[in-house]
């Protein structure tokens, strides 16, 4: 599956990510969780974006 196809499948979808790695946790300074829930959308300036709820 190419990257464009993956973006198309993810866009406008709610997703849950279970078991976040420590590397990702370091970038999420406001969150103290093991799992994430968010909405994926295409921002025409930033590209594929995950809004964490």
Buried (B, 14 or more C-beta within 10 A) or exposed (E): EEEEEEEEEBEEEEEEBEEBEEEEEEEEEEEEEEEBEBEBBEEEEEEEEEEEE
